[in-house]
Amino acid sequence: MKKKMGKKNVILIGLFSAIIMGFFSPVLANESQDMKSQLKLADDITTETLVGPGSLEITTGKDILMSFGATVRVIPTLESDWDFGLEDNAQGGFLFGGLGPNFFKDHANEGGWVNNGYIRNEDKIYFNALPKDRKWSFYAALEYDSVWETSSVDGRGGKSSDSSNFGLERIEGTMLLPYGLRLHAGFNIWNLDGIDGGGLVYVDDNPGLWFTGGHDALSFNVGFFKLGENDFQTGPGALNDDVDDDRDLYAAQMTWKLDDNKKVKFLYAYDRIRNAPAIDFMGALTQGQMGVDSGKMAKTDSHHVGAYYIGNYNNLNLFLEGVWQFGSADDTGLGALGKEENYDVSAFALAADVSFQFKGLLTDFPLKPHVGIIYTTGDNDPNDDKLEGYTGVVSCQRFAQRWGGENTIIGDNNWVLGTPIYSYIPEMYGNGTPVATGGISNLTGFGNGRGDNPGLTMISLGLTVAPKPFIIYKTNVNMFRWNEDFEVSNFVNPTLGSTEVSAGYVGTEWDNELTIAASKNTFIKAQASFFFPGEGVEDVTSALAGGNASDEVACRLAAELIWNF
């Protein structure tokens, strides 16, 4: 039995006490037909916003609407020179042969650890339920997402019989509360700015509880999410009494709809990190024998405050986002390594985009070019007590509709570019103080989300055109620059230390996707992406390989066969 309660339990108990005392006590006793008459009845569950996808309605004998549906995606993929040809300069492997020469070609995406060529398959089955008075709702999605081979399908998603990942990918239940509030619980997509924003702060499906509500032009969404739980382990030997050594996210957003064509979203996120060691990628791979590893979990409190604006002015579309990241990281353990022990977090990020729809002016079909930019600050001094390299709770530029895409090379985890999955920011690199101030929780302990990262400038030029209702072509040219100098370890011979890589031009990625609709429920996509390396990639590969630079063009070719109903 625990002797102390910890902050997380106090916060949760307080939260639910407020709900029970503040909402239910004065209202539930007086609930009447007046409240019921104000509820919007759902006539078609397949168009409801309270549940998930699924276009097939189920007729029930009760006052409950139900639907189901499915998505099947088969994605044959070919990759070449994901490491820009680095393996050719490291035939003896990395870490004195402990890692093969192909290591920097390997990457982790939703299907698992992959390289070269494979067929990814993502299958989802959706189930929805909703009463006509909308007092509650239920949504669940079963998912298989893996790479095709006999063992993975026989093992229901795993490479072996004990590594299956088949199961619940999404689940969400909601309850209508007094005063127009709705309680949500489960793990479903929760988005701050990852889709219609710049992808600077957060979008993910972490488990949690959240409340939604609003009135007229204002709506809000406030949530608590568990990104890491120290009090849950694989066995008793791994458990300890450090009840607050978790990673918790407290986040809120308020959307102000100015009119049908303009909106402003204000957002806030408090990322409480107690489970991430102050460690770099080399330290993680060598268990602290090489690289930087403080041996301690820093106490990091990272806050993001920001807003973005979307305005549609006839054919002109404007987008602008700004985010300030601030906070502290204490007891990092880096003091024992000759660095500062405690740090202030101070960084910011900007994103903007302008697009113009030429349909009705030059063409009778959609033709929409755009130009966009992302800027994130980098850390420029490894010897001070500031962490100025911006990172999101989950940097998720890959999901941003203007310059993202699942077909990207930089956003599908690339160790040479220093990017974990979903991120364009080089958050795996830094200048010597590898304290996590964010980063996707799946890679905790790998050295991602570093607050000393060099920062990023990206300029994006793109075009979306639909010459026929069933044909869409989208292309983006994204040009990248690292904003500050940083250190890169020698992975061939780690005893030689690290090399400073200067700020500058990294390279350019060209992404192409052609979508053809065979019917309203079936689609075929063809994808081709190329990353043309610049001086930044050459300098990094030279540092990684002990002096031998690589500059091959990275390439990803893929097709998608999609069934969705």
Secondary structure, DSSP 8 states (H G I E B T S, - for coil): --S---HHHHHHHHHHHHHIIIIIHHHGGG--HHHHHHS---S-GGG-SSS----EEE--SSSEEEEEEEEEEEEEEEEE-TTTTGGGG-TT-BTTTTB-TTGGG-EEETTEEE-SEEEEEEEEEEEEEEETT-SEEEEEEEEEEEE-SHHHHHTTS-SSTT----EEEEEEEEEE-GGG-EEEEEE--EESSSSSS-SSS-EE---EEEEEEEETTEEEEEEEEEEE-TT--SSGGG--S-TT-SEEEEEEEEEEEEETTEEEEEEEEEEEE-S-EEE-HHHHHTTTSSS-EEEEE-EEEEEEEEEEEEEEETTEEEEEEEEEEEEEEE--SGGGGTS-SSEEEEEEEEEEEEEE--BTTTBSS-EEEEEEEEEE-----TTSSEE-----TT--GGG-TTT--TT-STTEEETTTTEEET--S-TT-BSS---BSS--GGGTTTT-SBTT---EEEEEEEEEEEEETTEEEEEEEEEEEE-S-EEEE-SS-GGG-EEEE-SEEEEEEEEEEEEEESSSSEEEEEEEEEEEE-HHHHHHHHHHTTS------EEEEEEEEEEE-
